[in-house]
Amino acid sequence: MTLSERQQSFARNVARLILYITESNYGCTLGEAFRTPEQAAWNEQKGIGIKNSLHCKRLAIDINLFKEGKYLTDDAPHRPFGEWWEGLDPMNRWGGRFKDPNHYEMKEA
């Protein structure tokens, strides 16, 4: 699968995830979906990210989750969505597995 084909599959999966979140009576907004290589390098220097982030390849997105107007940052509310995300495609990985619960990504081949 080419990078473009993987990005398209990822985008379709994100659309499905957003629908699943809203159908589950949660709200969501989009966080970072694209990160420049320079930003990724800066994040790594500051200890808040990695240089080879999948955000740079448009294969990762941060989704901000809300319930009754409250922004939810812990792992627990994201867990059912993260597990659903991982079941959607064998290449999908949820950031809650590595202490980044609002992060959803598709691994490279």
C-alpha positions as CSV (number, residue, x, y, z in Angstrom):
1,M,0.0,0.0,0.0
2,T,1.4,3.4,-0.9
3,L,1.6,6.2,1.6
4,S,-1.2,8.0,-0.2
5,E,-3.4,4.9,0.0
6,R,-2.6,4.5,3.7
7,Q,-3.4,8.2,4.3
8,Q,-6.8,7.8,2.6
9,S,-7.6,4.6,4.6
10,F,-6.6,6.5,7.8
11,A,-8.9,9.4,6.8
12,R,-11.8,7.1,6.3
13,N,-11.2,5.4,9.6
14,V,-11.0,8.8,11.4
15,A,-14.4,9.7,9.9
16,R,-15.8,6.5,11.2
17,L,-14.3,7.1,14.6
18,I,-15.8,10.6,14.8
19,L,-19.2,9.2,13.9
20,Y,-18.9,6.5,16.5
21,I,-17.9,9.1,19.2
22,T,-20.9,11.3,18.4
23,E,-23.3,8.4,18.2
24,S,-22.0,7.5,21.7
25,N,-23.2,10.9,23.0
26,Y,-19.8,12.4,23.3
27,G,-18.6,15.5,21.5
28,C,-15.2,15.9,19.9
29,T,-13.0,18.4,18.2
30,L,-9.9,17.9,16.1
31,G,-6.5,18.4,17.6
32,E,-3.3,18.1,15.7
33,A,-3.5,16.2,12.5
34,F,-0.4,17.4,10.7
35,R,3.0,18.2,12.3
36,T,5.9,19.6,10.4
37,P,9.2,17.7,10.7
38,E,10.6,20.9,12.4
39,Q,7.8,20.9,15.0
40,A,8.4,17.2,15.6
41,A,12.1,17.8,16.2
42,W,11.3,20.7,18.6
43,N,8.8,18.5,20.4
44,E,11.4,15.8,20.8
45,Q,13.9,18.3,22.2
46,K,11.3,19.5,24.7
47,G,10.5,15.9,25.7
48,I,6.9,16.2,24.6
49,G,7.0,14.1,21.4
50,I,9.1,12.1,19.0
51,K,11.0,13.2,15.9
52,N,9.5,10.5,13.7
53,S,5.9,11.3,14.6
54,L,3.2,9.8,12.3
55,H,1.6,13.2,12.4
56,C,4.3,14.2,10.0
57,K,3.0,11.6,7.5
58,R,-0.6,12.5,8.1
59,L,-1.2,9.1,9.8
60,A,-2.1,10.4,13.2
61,I,-4.6,12.7,14.8
62,D,-5.4,14.0,18.3
63,I,-9.1,14.0,19.1
64,N,-10.4,16.1,21.9
65,L,-13.2,14.4,23.7
66,F,-16.1,16.2,25.5
67,K,-19.0,15.0,27.7
68,E,-21.7,17.5,28.7
69,G,-19.4,20.4,27.7
70,K,-16.5,19.2,29.8
71,Y,-13.1,18.5,28.2
72,L,-12.0,14.9,29.1
73,T,-8.3,14.4,29.3
74,D,-7.9,11.1,31.1
75,D,-7.5,7.6,29.7
76,A,-10.8,6.2,30.9
77,P,-13.3,8.1,28.6
78,H,-11.1,7.5,25.6
79,R,-10.6,3.7,26.3
80,P,-13.7,2.4,24.6
81,F,-13.0,4.6,21.5
82,G,-9.3,3.6,21.5
83,E,-10.2,-0.1,21.7
84,W,-12.8,0.3,18.9
85,W,-10.2,2.2,16.8
86,E,-7.8,-0.7,17.2
87,G,-10.4,-3.2,16.1
88,L,-11.2,-1.2,13.0
89,D,-8.0,-2.0,11.3
90,P,-5.0,-4.1,12.3
91,M,-2.7,-1.2,11.6
92,N,-4.5,1.2,13.9
93,R,-3.0,2.0,17.3
94,W,-4.5,4.0,20.1
95,G,-2.2,6.4,22.1
96,G,-3.7,5.3,25.4
97,R,-1.3,2.4,25.2
98,F,1.6,4.8,25.6
99,K,0.1,7.6,27.8
100,D,-1.4,9.8,25.1
101,P,-5.1,8.9,25.3
102,N,-6.4,11.4,22.7
103,H,-4.0,10.1,20.0
104,Y,-5.1,7.8,17.2
105,E,-2.8,6.6,14.5
106,M,-2.2,4.1,11.7
107,K,1.1,2.4,11.7
108,E,3.3,2.3,8.6
109,A,3.6,-1.1,6.9
